Amino acid sequence: MYRAIPSSYLFGCVALALLATGIAAAKTSDRNVPMDIKADSSDFILKDQSDSVLSGNVVITQGTLVVNADKAVIKRKNDDIDEVVLTGGPATLRQVSDTGEPMTARAAQIDYSLSTDKVVLTGGAVVQQPRGNITGETITYDLKSGRLNGGGDGKRVSVRIMPKNAVPAVKKEQPAAPADSDDKPASNASSGK
């Protein structure tokens, strides 16, 4: 059964848009369009110090932002949204920037803390953009400073930075195929045979 979602909870989901904003300079017009949230079930509590849960095939869309997760937990503290936790196999975020660049992020868990303005992706975390990507078991993004940290968990991190004016890779030319000759040896017309 679907219940009406209070605007204060929608604010928590808008925080998800801020997550992508920090990582990829999200499309600013996305915040000015309605947010749609769908899930197999929801359990909202309208009290302070509470958790509200969206479960099963969670899909959140707002403009170019698309969030997919198995579960979304919205945590309230001091009568305001404090944290949004997405989990999945994996949880994913996709968004397009104002410049038209797509960004995707995925991890087993994506944790956005509004009080610290930090996003932590854990469990096979990957952030991809045309200008580069970062992968690791843990990726932390500080929305205030713009600092993106990978690793720190004893696992290796991998970063690829594309050149500013990257030229698409040119395919190797294959040797020219011989003209169609029906694969038969040439006959000797003058042999008279």
C-alpha positions in Angstrom: 0.0 0.0 0.0 1.3 3.4 -0.9 1.0 6.3 1.5 1.3 10.0 0.9 4.9 11.1 1.6 5.3 14.2 3.8 7.3 17.0 2.3 9.9 16.7 5.1 10.7 13.2 3.9 10.9 14.4 0.3 13.6 16.8 1.5 15.6 13.7 2.6 15.2 12.3 -0.9 16.3 15.6 -2.4 19.4 15.1 -0.4 20.1 12.2 -2.8 20.2 14.8 -5.6 22.8 16.7 -3.6 24.9 13.5 -3.5 25.2 13.5 -7.3 25.7 17.2 -7.3 28.9 16.9 -5.4 30.3 14.1 -7.5 29.4 15.4 -11.0 28.1 19.0 -10.9 24.6 17.7 -11.4 22.1 19.4 -13.7 20.9 22.4 -11.7 17.4 22.3 -13.2 16.9 18.8 -11.7 16.1 20.4 -8.3 13.2 22.4 -9.9 11.2 19.4 -11.1 9.1 17.0 -9.1 10.7 14.0 -7.5 9.0 10.7 -8.0 9.6 7.8 -5.6 8.4 4.2 -6.1 9.0 1.2 -4.0 7.3 -2.1 -3.2 6.6 -0.9 0.3 7.1 2.0 2.6 7.2 2.5 6.4 7.2 6.2 7.4 7.2 7.4 11.0 6.4 11.0 11.7 8.4 11.3 14.9 11.8 12.7 15.7 14.7 10.2 16.2 13.1 7.8 13.8 13.9 5.8 10.7 11.6 5.6 7.7 12.1 2.8 5.2 11.4 2.3 1.5 11.9 -1.3 0.5 12.0 -3.4 -2.7 12.8 -2.0 -6.1 13.3 1.5 -4.8 13.4 4.0 -7.8 13.8 7.7 -7.2 13.8 10.0 -10.2 14.1 13.8 -10.4 15.0 15.3 -13.8 18.1 13.4 -14.9 18.7 11.9 -11.5 17.8 8.2 -11.3 18.4 6.3 -8.1 17.9 2.5 -7.8 18.2 0.6 -4.6 16.9 -2.4 -2.8 16.3 -0.3 0.3 16.4 3.4 1.3 16.5 4.4 4.9 15.8 8.0 5.9 17.0 8.8 9.4 15.6 11.7 11.4 17.4 13.6 14.2 16.4 16.8 16.0 13.2 16.9 13.9 15.1 17.0 10.6 16.6 14.6 8.0 20.1 13.6 9.2 21.1 10.7 7.0 20.0 8.8 3.9 21.3 5.2 3.4 20.8 3.3 0.2 21.6 -0.4 -0.1 21.4 -2.8 -3.0 23.1 -5.2 -5.1 24.4 -2.6 -5.9 22.6 0.7 -5.2 23.1 3.1 -8.2 22.9 6.8 -8.9 22.8 8.2 -12.5 22.7 11.9 -13.4 23.7 14.2 -16.2 25.6 17.5 -15.5 24.7 20.9 -16.9 27.4 20.3 -19.5 25.7 17.1 -20.6 28.3 14.7 -19.0 26.8 11.6 -17.5 27.8 10.3 -14.0 27.1 6.9 -12.5 27.9 5.8 -9.0 27.3 2.3 -7.6 28.1 0.5 -4.4 26.6 -2.0 -2.0 25.8 0.9 0.3 25.6 4.7 -0.3 25.5 6.7 2.9 24.8 10.4 2.8 25.1 12.4 6.0 23.4 15.8 5.9 25.0 16.9 9.2 28.6 16.3 7.9 27.9 16.8 4.2 29.8 13.6 3.4 28.9 10.7 1.1 30.4 7.3 1.7 30.1 4.6 -0.9 31.1 1.1 0.4 31.3 -2.3 -1.0 32.6 -2.4 -4.6 32.3 1.3 -5.0 32.6 2.8 -8.5 32.2 6.4 -9.7 32.3 6.9 -13.5 32.4 10.0 -15.6 33.7 10.6 -19.1 36.6 12.5 -17.6 37.6 9.6 -15.4 36.6 7.1 -12.7 37.5 5.8 -9.3 36.9 2.4 -7.9 37.6 0.9 -4.5 36.0 -0.8 -1.5 35.3 2.6 0.1 35.0 6.0 -1.5 34.3 9.1 0.6 33.2 12.4 -0.9 33.2 15.6 1.2 30.6 17.9 -0.4 32.0 21.0 1.5 35.6 20.7 0.3 35.1 18.7 -2.9 37.7 16.1 -1.7 37.2 12.6 -3.0 39.0 9.9 -1.0 39.3 6.3 -2.0 40.6 3.5 0.2 41.8 3.9 3.7 40.3 0.5 4.4 43.3 -1.7 3.6 42.1 -2.2 0.1 43.5 -0.8 -3.1 41.9 2.0 -5.0 42.0 2.5 -8.8 41.8 5.9 -10.5 41.7 6.7 -14.2 41.9 10.3 -15.4 41.2 10.9 -19.0 43.1 13.6 -20.9 41.2 16.9 -21.2 41.1 16.7 -25.0 40.9 12.9 -25.3 40.8 11.6 -28.9 38.8 8.5 -29.4 40.9 5.4 -30.0 41.5 4.7 -33.6 40.9 1.1 -34.7 43.7 -0.6 -36.4 43.2 -1.0 -40.1 42.8 -4.6 -41.2 44.9 -5.6 -44.3 42.9 -5.1 -47.4 41.1 -8.3 -48.5 42.1 -9.6 -52.0 39.5 -9.0 -54.7 36.9 -11.6 -55.0 38.4 -14.4 -57.1 36.1 -17.3 -56.1 39.2 -18.9 -54.5 40.0 -20.7 -57.8 43.4 -20.6 -59.5 43.5 -18.7 -62.7 43.1 -20.9 -65.7 45.6 -20.8 -68.6 43.4 -19.7 -71.5 46.2 -20.1 -74.0 46.9 -23.7 -73.1 44.1 -24.9 -75.3 43.1 -27.5 -72.8 
